[in-house]
Amino acid sequence: MKYAFITQHKKTWPVDLMCRLLGVSRNAYYRYCVYQLYRQPDPEHEGMLAAVKEVAKSSGYSYGSRRMRRALNALGYPVGRRKTRSLMREAQIRARYRKKYTATTNSNHKQPVFENVLQRQFTAEGPDQAWVSDLTYIWTQQGWLYLTVFIDLFKREVVGWSMSSRMKTKAVTDALRMALWRRRPAPGLIVHSDRGSQYASKAYRRLLKAHGLVGSMSRKGDCWDNAVAESFFASLKKERVHWRHYQTRVEAQQDILDYIAMFYNSRRLHSALDYSIPNDFKSAMAELKKAA
């Protein structure tokens, strides 16, 4: 990496100066230059570098070495994590890091709340057995945009969502109605959320009751009880939102929709699914059930 840095910047700073500052000998650097000049091209290595760059670009530069390794393995390159790190350094690829954000939950209300039925059981044996939900906000030049999601714990798929300029109960019920319309779950499905006033509202509770769903809520002030939903928002903001400057709410809505539908649900490798994507995981589970 030091030699590559010197080569990259030798038109800006003297080679002797950079060698001294980086602690390498001038002769060793020039031997490296000769080696690079006469080195035989390695098509496989160049193919892996190209794959790393393409995966990084398609993921919005959100993949660290673990996900990058799984992506390379899926593309037919049986590399380990150390080799993956080396390839990422050579390709000058770095994962974006998370920025802090503020929680949105307002549990200071006098409306009734549900018991914590889920009890941090964040895995499910089949689809539509347990969903989790939460809401967050995204800044645009027109003001805040509020996003509500419902996530199926079986394969970490976002099954329902809504975006609104106001953090009202309707945003939550709209997202739930979308999930119900898309999935048609049987009665008994657990729907878990925090204790926000939107989830404690009469409209939300009536919607759960009308479809035979079981409400569940986190303990007061305990974000770990809804860790999967919190994790989704952290990924959304780390991988997409914090790298954008939305001029309008419509622009933000379109970009977030693209992230959910075209990346998170369709292409993103999920560590909770052994680094497969939700759609692939669903197909694999269906094949296992047929074999059984």
LOFI-252920 format. One line per 8 residues: number of its first residue (from 1); their letters; for each residue x, y, z of N, C-alpha, C. Coordinates in steps of 0.1 Angstrom, whole numbers, plus 5000, padded with zeros to 4 digits. Atoms other than C-alpha are relative to their C-alpha. Layout:
NUM = a = X:Y:Z:X:Y:Z:X:Y:Z  ...
This chain:
1 = mkyafitq = 5008:4988:5000:5000:5000:5000:5009:5013:5000  4991:4989:4999:5029:5024:5008:5005:5003:4986  4994:4998:5013:5045:5018:4974:4989:5005:4990  5011:4995:5009:5011:5023:4956:4997:5014:5003  5003:4986:4996:5006:5055:4975:5011:5009:4994  4989:4992:5006:5040:5068:4964:4998:5002:4985  5002:5000:5014:5033:5059:4928:4989:5009:4996  5012:4992:5003:4999:5076:4929:5003:5015:5002
9 = hkktwpvd = 4998:4986:4997:5013:5108:4943:5014:5006:4996  4987:4995:5003:5048:5111:4928:5001:5012:4992  5000:4988:5008:5038:5139:4905:4996:5012:5009  5003:4989:4990:5027:5159:4936:5011:5003:5010  4989:4999:4990:5055:5152:4961:5012:4993:4995  4988:5008:5004:5091:5141:4957:5000:4986:5006  4999:5014:4996:5097:5104:4959:5008:4998:5012  4991:5001:4988:5126:5108:4984:4993:5004:5012
17 = lmcrllgv = 5007:4995:4988:5104:5128:5008:4990:4990:5004  5011:5009:4997:5075:5103:5006:5006:4987:5006  4994:5012:4994:5099:5073:5012:5004:5002:5014  4995:4997:4986:5114:5090:5043:4988:5000:5009  5011:4998:4991:5080:5099:5057:4992:4986:5002  5007:5013:4998:5065:5064:5051:5009:4989:5005  4991:5010:4994:5096:5046:5064:5004:4989:4990  4995:5010:5009:5106:5027:5032:5012:5005:4993
25 = srnayyry = 4988:4996:5007:5138:5027:5013:4997:5004:4986  5001:4996:5013:5142:5044:4980:5002:4989:4990  4997:5012:5009:5158:5013:4964:4989:4990:5000  5011:5010:5000:5130:4991:4976:4988:5005:4992  5011:4995:5008:5104:5014:4960:5003:4998:4985  4997:5001:5014:5122:5014:4927:5000:4985:4995  5001:5014:5003:5125:4976:4928:4985:4996:4998  5015:5002:5001:5087:4975:4933:4995:5005:4986
33 = cvyqlyrq = 5004:4994:5013:5083:4998:4902:5004:4990:4989  4996:5009:5011:5104:4974:4881:4992:4987:5000  5009:5012:4999:5084:4944:4894:4987:5002:4994  5013:4997:5006:5052:4961:4885:5000:5001:4985  4998:4998:5015:5065:4969:4850:5000:4987:4993  4998:5013:5008:5075:4933:4841:4991:4989:5006  5008:5010:4994:5049:4915:4862:4990:4995:4989  5009:5006:5009:5028:4890:4842:4986:5003:5004
41 = pdpehegm = 5014:4997:4996:4991:4900:4841:4993:4987:5005  5007:5011:4994:4969:4877:4862:4985:5003:4998  5014:4998:5004:4934:4875:4846:4990:4998:5012  5009:5003:4989:4918:4860:4877:5001:5011:5011  4999:4990:4991:4932:4886:4900:4993:5013:4995  5007:4988:5006:4920:4914:4877:4985:4998:5000  5015:5003:5000:4886:4897:4875:4995:5002:5014  5004:4998:4987:4884:4897:4913:4999:5015:5004
49 = laavkeva = 5000:4985:4998:4893:4934:4915:4988:5006:4994  5011:4994:5007:4867:4942:4889:4987:4996:5008  5012:5004:4993:4841:4922:4909:4999:5007:5013  5001:4992:4988:4850:4940:4941:4995:5014:4998  5004:4987:5003:4845:4973:4925:4985:5000:4996  5014:5000:5004:4812:4963:4909:4991:4997:5012  5008:5003:4988:4798:4948:4942:4999:5012:5009  5000:4988:4991:4809:4979:4961:4991:5011:4994
57 = kssgysyg = 5008:4989:5006:4792:5002:4936:4985:4996:5001  5014:5004:5000:4760:4981:4934:4994:5000:5014  5005:5000:4986:4757:4980:4972:5001:5014:5006  4999:4986:4995:4762:5018:4975:5012:5001:5010  4987:5000:4992:4797:5011:4991:4996:4998:5015  5005:5003:4986:4779:4996:5022:5006:4987:5005  4996:5013:4995:4796:4962:5023:5014:5001:5006  4987:5002:4994:4824:4955:5047:5006:4987:4995
65 = srrmrral = 4993:5012:5005:4848:4925:5043:4992:4988:5001  5008:5012:4998:4823:4900:5056:4990:4998:4988  5009:5001:5011:4796:4907:5030:5007:5000:4987  4993:5000:5013:4821:4914:5003:5005:4986:4997  4995:5014:5002:4836:4879:5009:4989:4991:4995  5011:5008:5004:4802:4863:5006:4996:5003:4986  5004:4997:5014:4794:4882:4974:5010:4994:4990  4989:5006:5009:4828:4871:4959:4998:4985:4999
73 = nalgypvg = 5002:5015:5000:4821:4835:4969:4989:4997:4991  5012:5002:5009:4787:4837:4952:5003:5002:4985  4996:4997:5013:4804:4850:4921:5010:4990:4994  4991:5010:5004:4827:4820:4920:5015:5002:5003  4986:4997:4996:4858:4834:4937:5001:4995:5015  4999:5006:4986:4866:4811:4968:5011:5007:5008  4991:4992:4992:4884:4838:4988:4996:5000:5014  5003:4998:4986:4887:4842:5025:4999:5014:5004
81 = rrktrslm = 5001:4986:4996:4883:4873:5045:5013:5008:4999  4987:4993:5001:4920:4882:5046:5002:5004:4986  4998:4997:5014:4922:4880:5008:4990:5011:4996  5010:4990:5003:4890:4900:5006:5004:5014:5004  4995:4987:4996:4904:4928:5027:5011:5005:4991  4989:4996:5009:4935:4928:5005:4995:5006:4987  5006:4996:5013:4914:4931:4974:4993:5014:5002  5007:4988:4998:4894:4959:4989:5010:5012:5002
89 = reaqirar = 4990:4990:4998:4925:4978:4999:5006:5004:4986  4994:4997:5013:4940:4974:4964:4990:5008:4991  5010:4993:5008:4907:4985:4948:4996:5014:5006  5003:4988:4993:4906:5014:4973:4985:5001:5003  5014:5001:4996:4872:5003:4985:4999:5000:5015  5003:5000:4986:4860:5012:5020:4985:5001:5003  5014:5000:4996:4827:5006:5037:4996:5013:5007  5005:4988:4993:4807:5036:5048:4996:4997:5014
97 = yrkkytat = 5002:5002:4986:4804:5040:5085:4987:5007:5005  5012:4995:4995:4773:5047:5105:5001:5013:5008  5001:4988:4992:4764:5081:5119:4989:4999:5010  5010:5000:4990:4744:5087:5150:4987:5006:4996  5013:4993:5002:4707:5095:5149:4992:4999:5012  5008:4998:4988:4681:5104:5174:4987:4991:4999  5013:5008:4999:4652:5081:5185:4988:5008:4999  5012:4993:5003:4617:5091:5176:4988:4996:5010
105 = tnsnhkqp = 5011:5005:4992:4596:5072:5202:4996:5010:5011  5006:4993:4990:4573:5091:5224:4990:4991:5008  5008:5009:4992:4560:5068:5251:4993:5006:5012  5006:4993:4989:4548:5095:5274:4985:5003:4997  5014:4999:5002:4511:5089:5269:4992:4991:5009  5009:5007:4990:4482:5075:5289:4992:4989:4993  5008:5010:5007:4469:5051:5262:5005:4986:5004  4996:5014:4997:4469:5013:5268:5011:4995:4991
113 = vfenvlqr = 4989:5006:5008:4499:4993:5257:4998:4985:5001  5000:5014:5000:4504:4957:5248:5011:4994:5008  4990:5008:4993:4524:4931:5267:5011:4997:4990  4989:5004:5009:4558:4922:5253:4999:4985:4997  5002:5013:5004:4547:4890:5236:5012:4994:4993  4989:5005:5008:4577:4887:5213:5012:4996:5009  4989:5003:4990:4603:4887:5242:5013:4997:4993  4987:5000:5007:4632:4893:5218:5002:4987:4992
121 = qftaegpd = 4999:5012:5008:4625:4861:5198:5000:5005:4985  4998:4993:5013:4639:4876:5166:5001:4990:4988  5000:5009:5011:4637:4844:5145:4987:4993:5000  5013:5006:5003:4607:4827:5130:5002:4987:4991  4999:5012:5008:4602:4792:5115:4994:5001:4987  5006:4998:5013:4581:4805:5087:4995:5014:4998  5004:4987:5002:4568:4836:5071:4987:5004:5007  5012:4995:4995:4541:4858:5086:4996:4994:5014
129 = qawvsdlt = 5003:5004:4987:4545:4845:5121:5003:5011:5010  4997:4988:4992:4560:4877:5136:5006:5011:4991  4995:4988:5006:4565:4912:5123:5005:5010:5010  4996:4989:4991:4583:4941:5139:4998:5013:4992  5003:4987:5006:4576:4978:5132:5006:5011:5008  4995:4988:4994:4591:5012:5139:4999:5011:4990  5000:4988:5009:4593:5047:5125:5012:5008:5003  4989:4991:4999:4620:5072:5119:4998:5012:4991
137 = yiwtqqgw = 5001:4988:5008:4626:5105:5102:5012:5003:4992  4989:4997:5009:4647:5117:5073:4999:5015:4996  5001:4985:5002:4656:5154:5067:5001:5002:4985  5000:4994:5014:4649:5171:5033:5000:5015:5001  5000:4986:5000:4652:5207:5023:4985:5005:5002  5014:4996:4998:4613:5208:5025:4996:4997:5014  5004:5003:4986:4613:5195:5061:5002:4985:5002  4999:5014:4996:4611:5161:5078:4991:4991:4991
145 = lyltvfid = 5008:5011:5006:4599:5129:5060:5001:4989:5010  5001:5011:4991:4587:5102:5083:4997:4987:4993  5001:5014:5006:4591:5065:5074:4996:4990:5010  5005:5011:4992:4572:5036:5089:5002:4987:4993  4998:5013:5006:4581:5000:5082:4995:4989:5008  5003:5013:4994:4569:4965:5090:5009:4989:4994  4990:5010:5004:4595:4937:5088:4996:4986:5004  5002:5014:4997:4589:4900:5086:5013:4994:5006
153 = lfkrevvg = 4988:5005:4993:4613:4883:5111:5005:4987:4993  4996:5012:5006:4614:4851:5090:5012:5002:4990  4990:4998:5010:4635:4865:5062:5004:5015:4999  4996:4986:4999:4640:4901:5073:4996:5009:4988  5006:4992:5011:4619:4914:5044:4991:5011:5005  5009:4989:4997:4603:4948:5046:4987:4997:4993  5012:5004:5007:4567:4938:5039:4990:5011:4999  5008:4988:5001:4550:4972:5044:5007:5012:5004
161 = wsmssrmk = 4993:4987:4997:4560:5008:5045:4991:5012:4996  5006:4988:5004:4547:5043:5043:5009:5012:5003  4992:4988:4998:4562:5078:5041:4991:5012:5000  5010:4989:4998:4545:5110:5053:5008:5012:5005  4994:4988:4995:4553:5146:5061:4997:5002:5015  5004:4998:4986:4537:5142:5095:5001:4986:5007  4999:5013:4992:4543:5116:5123:4987:4997:5007  5013:5003:4995:4507:5106:5127:4997:4985:5000
169 = tkavtdal = 5005:5014:5000:4488:5074:5134:4998:4994:4986  5004:5005:5013:4477:5072:5098:5012:4995:4992  4988:5005:5006:4513:5067:5087:5003:4985:5004  4998:5014:4995:4515:5035:5108:4989:4991:4995  5011:5009:5005:4481:5022:5098:5001:4998:4985  4999:5002:5015:4488:5028:5061:5011:4990:4997  4989:5010:5002:4521:5008:5064:4995:4986:5003  5005:5013:4996:4503:4980:5082:4990:4995:4990
177 = rmalwrrr = 5009:5005:5010:4475:4979:5056:5007:4996:4988  4992:5004:5011:4501:4977:5029:5005:4986:5002  4995:5013:4997:4517:4947:5046:4989:4989:5000  5011:5010:4999:4483:4930:5052:4995:4997:4985  5004:5002:5014:4474:4935:5015:5010:4992:4992  4990:5008:5007:4507:4921:5003:5001:4986:5004  4997:5013:4994:4509:4891:5026:4988:4992:5004  5012:5007:4996:4474:4882:5037:5003:4990:5011
185 = papglivh = 4996:5009:4989:4486:4867:5070:4988:4994:5007  5011:5007:4992:4465:4842:5090:4999:5007:5014  5001:4994:4986:4452:4853:5124:5010:4993:5009  4989:5005:4990:4477:4849:5153:5013:5006:4997  4987:4994:5002:4505:4868:5137:5003:5010:5011  4995:4991:4990:4525:4887:5163:5006:5013:4993  4995:4987:5006:4531:4924:5154:5006:5008:5012  4993:4994:4989:4557:4940:5177:5005:5014:4996
193 = sdrgsqya = 4995:4986:5002:4566:4977:5181:5005:5005:5013  4997:4993:4987:4578:5002:5207:4986:5005:5005  5012:4995:4994:4553:5021:5229:4996:5014:4995  5003:4987:5005:4550:5051:5207:4985:5002:4999  5014:4997:4999:4516:5068:5208:4993:4996:4987  5006:5004:5013:4509:5059:5171:4996:4985:5001  5002:5014:4999:4511:5022:5180:4990:4997:5012  5010:5002:4990:4489:5027:5211:4987:5006:4997
201 = skayrrll = 5012:4993:5004:4462:5045:5192:4988:4990:4998  5012:5008:5002:4426:5033:5189:5000:4994:4986  5001:5005:5014:4429:5031:5151:5009:4988:4997  4990:5011:5002:4460:5009:5152:4995:4987:5007  5005:5012:4993:4445:4986:5178:4988:4994:4993  5011:5005:5007:4413:4983:5159:5004:4992:4987  4995:5007:5012:4432:4973:5128:5006:4986:5003  4994:5013:4996:4451:4946:5146:4988:4990:5004
209 = kahglvgs = 5011:5009:4996:4418:4932:5161:4992:4995:4988  5008:5004:5012:4400:4932:5128:5006:4989:4992  4993:5011:5008:4426:4909:5113:5005:4989:5009  4996:5011:4990:4432:4887:5144:5014:5000:5003  4986:4999:4998:4467:4900:5149:5003:5002:5015  4996:4999:4986:4485:4898:5183:5009:5012:5002  4991:4988:4997:4499:4932:5195:5011:4996:5010  4989:5001:4990:4532:4933:5213:5008:5013:5000
217 = msrkgdcw = 4992:4987:4999:4553:4962:5226:5012:4998:5009  4987:5000:4992:4588:4967:5239:4997:5006:5014  5000:4994:4987:4594:4975:5275:5004:5015:4999  4997:4985:5001:4596:5013:5282:5015:5003:5001  4986:4996:5001:4629:5027:5272:5010:4990:4996  4991:5011:5003:4644:4994:5260:5000:4998:4985  5000:5001:5014:4654:4997:5224:5004:4986:4995  4996:5013:5004:4669:4962:5224:4988:4991:4997
225 = dnavaesf = 5012:5008:5002:4633:4948:5225:4995:5001:4986  5004:4998:5014:4629:4961:5190:5012:5001:4991  4987:4999:5007:4664:4955:5177:5000:4999:4985  5000:5003:5015:4656:4942:5142:4995:5013:4993  5005:4987:5007:4636:4974:5133:5011:5011:5001  4990:4990:4998:4663:4996:5148:5012:4997:4991  4989:5003:5009:4689:4977:5128:4997:5003:4986  5004:4997:5014:4670:4982:5096:5002:5015:4998
233 = faslkker = 4999:4986:5002:4669:5020:5101:5015:5004:5001  4986:4997:5000:4706:5020:5110:5007:4997:4987  4995:5004:5013:4714:5002:5078:4996:5010:4989  5005:4991:5010:4692:5025:5057:5007:5013:5001  4994:4987:4999:4708:5056:5071:5015:4999:4997  4986:5001:5003:4744:5043:5070:5003:4997:4986  4997:5004:5014:4741:5028:5035:4994:5010:4990  5007:4992:5011:4719:5054:5018:4998:5015:5005
241 = vhwrhyqt = 5005:4987:4997:4704:5084:5036:5011:5010:5004  4989:4991:4996:4735:5099:5052:5009:5005:4989  4992:4996:5011:4751:5101:5018:4993:5007:4989  5008:4993:5009:4723:5120:5002:4997:5014:5006  5005:4987:4996:4711:5156:5003:4987:5002:4993  5013:4999:5007:4674:5155:4995:4995:5014:4999  5005:4987:5001:4660:5186:4981:4985:5001:5003  5015:5001:4998:4623:5175:4983:4997:4987:5006
249 = rveaqqdi = 5005:5012:4994:4603:5149:5001:4998:4989:4989  5002:5010:5011:4594:5133:4967:5013:4993:4996  4987:5005:5003:4631:5129:4960:5004:4989:5010  4996:5010:4990:4637:5112:4993:4991:4988:5000  5009:5011:5001:4606:5090:4989:5005:4990:4989  4996:5009:5012:4618:5077:4955:5013:4993:5003  4988:5006:4997:4653:5070:4968:4999:4989:5011  5002:5010:4989:4641:5052:5000:4992:4988:4994
257 = ldyiamfy = 5007:5011:5006:4617:5032:4979:5009:4991:4992  4990:5007:5008:4646:5022:4956:5008:4991:5010  4992:5008:4990:4666:5011:4987:4993:4988:5005  5008:5011:4994:4638:4990:5002:4997:4989:4989  5005:5009:5010:4625:4974:4970:5011:4994:4991  4990:5004:5010:4655:4972:4947:5013:4995:5007  4988:5004:4994:4683:4967:4972:4998:4991:5013  5001:5007:4987:4674:4957:5008:4992:4987:4999
265 = nsrrlhsa = 5008:5012:5001:4647:4932:4999:5005:4990:4988  4996:5007:5012:4663:4921:4966:5014:4996:4998  4986:5003:5003:4701:4922:4966:5009:5000:5013  4991:4998:4988:4715:4930:5001:5002:4987:5007  4997:5013:4992:4732:4901:5019:4998:5003:5014  5004:4999:4986:4717:4897:5054:5008:4991:5008  4992:5009:4991:4740:4884:5081:4990:4991:5008  5009:5008:4992:4709:4871:5100:4995:4988:4991
273 = ldysipnd = 5004:5011:5009:4701:4849:5069:5012:4993:4995  4987:5006:5004:4737:4836:5067:5005:5006:4987  4995:4992:5012:4745:4863:5041:4994:4996:4987  5008:5002:5012:4718:4854:5017:4990:5012:4999  5010:4989:5001:4691:4878:5004:4986:4994:5003  5013:5005:4997:4655:4876:5015:4993:4991:4990  5006:5008:5010:4642:4863:4982:5006:4987:4998  4993:5013:5001:4669:4836:4979:4997:4991:5012
281 = fksamael = 5002:5008:4987:4663:4826:5016:4986:4994:4999  5013:5005:5001:4626:4822:5009:5000:4987:4991  5000:5011:5010:4633:4799:4979:5007:4988:5006  4992:5011:4993:4659:4779:4999:4991:4992:5010  5009:5006:4990:4634:4773:5027:4989:4992:4994  5011:5008:5007:4607:4762:5003:5006:4987:4995  4994:5013:5005:4631:4736:4987:5003:4991:5012  4998:5009:4989:4640:4723:5022:4987:4993:5005
289 = kkaa = 5012:5006:4995:4604:4718:5031:4995:4990:4990  5004:5010:5010:4597:4700:4998:5008:4987:5002  4991:5012:4998:4627:4677:5005:4996:4992:5013  5004:5006:4988:4614:4670:5040:4987:4992:4998
